[in-house]
């Protein structure tokens, strides 16, 4: 009888908790029994491991093998435990030194030939392995993803034979290639392509500078989607910590990560037919939704009034808390969801209310029902609400002057963000409520002005706080130490739906 221990990582959000794989070999009927709350894919690893060992020219022990995946109350899923189970069997049967497993963590699905196949969620596992002081060994197909962790910490292998050769000291495994970043390869479109729309361009700059949510209302073809698509080009790059969070979420959904765009903020634009589960995340085994895939980036919802109202309501909690909790009968998962909401909609069902053409024939009742598809509590969480009118056709046909390029706007945004980081260690939109009175202090006359606006427009306490944060961002863009009347009135003017 003998016992071998190997280490791996489970999938549980982006946490990647440690799993200890214990393999016990004893007298009894030959076979493998797996305990420790394994899902179907893990139970099926018995047959994959047996075939992989035999086809890799190892001896499969004719003993009773008991595999325990600890902790026992943590659900185990996917084929990621094939490799540690196979190595545990080899160590228990003394075909490799049992002590050679202690300094490593193993993740990988085995083909029947013994080759290693890629799995989801490698990046969170590599990050946690580094924190635990062990070296992760991953499939060669996951090498680029594992290499995102600086320092050549992870090793990659193409097959079970490669791993055993490394553990026996015969042939060392290669380290995963370190990432090569190229900020010049950001593929965001340039803001210079937008002709006209000075108010919308200004609002986009303010939104980028403070991380504020933005709603654009205008007729078809006025440039709302074009403006939204230019936002990534003026946003600051991700910090390393933020980039790892974003990459970890992409990893657990199997989306992959491009090392050259490691620090580029995500831009997600789901179709308006998306379900609540697609937006918020969920499923039998909880997976991140669009709000988490847009973490530290932009979630763009076009045709906002065409979305199912119940689907839109799932945005309310993550817009406030920056996270979302998916609860199921058997388990609960929490995913980060600190995104910037950018939305666009038409002013009425026909799309031309207020247009100079006068073609709109929608009655006030019809317009009210149309706009009522977006709830008041959701609108209350959108700091900037602006009109995007149709531009004169001559602006396009006669080749009007191009607007300022994204590079110039980005410099101002970066300057404002630096001031916010030095002052509060966060963007103004994420400023805690208790810090607002000090950070967003205004004079007595401006306080009276804001009180009158709040009373006249019947704004909520949340809107009051958000106006102050927005005014602070406008002041940061101007390089001002304090909020003055011009900054405050501009912030109030952006509450278009309350006017």
Secondary structure by P-SEA (a helix, b strand, c coil): cbbbbbbbcccccccccbbbbbbbbbcccbbbbbccccccccccaaaaaaaaaaaacccccccbbbbbccccccccccccaaaaaaaaaaaaaccccccccccbbbbbbbccccbbbbbcaaaaaaaaaaaacbbbbbcccccccccccccccbbbbccaaaaaaaaaccbbbbccccbbbbccccccccccccccaaaaaaaaaaaaacbbbbbbbbcccccaaaaaaacccccccccaaaaaaaaaaaaaaccccccccccbbbbbbbccccccccccccccccccccccccccbbbbbcccccccccccccccccccccbbbbbcccbbbbbbbbbbbbbbbccccccccccccccccccaaaaaaaaccccaaaaaaccbbbbbcccccccccccccccccaaaaaaaaaaaaaaaaacccccccccccccccccccccaaaaaaaaaaaaaacccaaaaaaaaaaaaaaaaaaccccccaaaaaaaaaaccccc
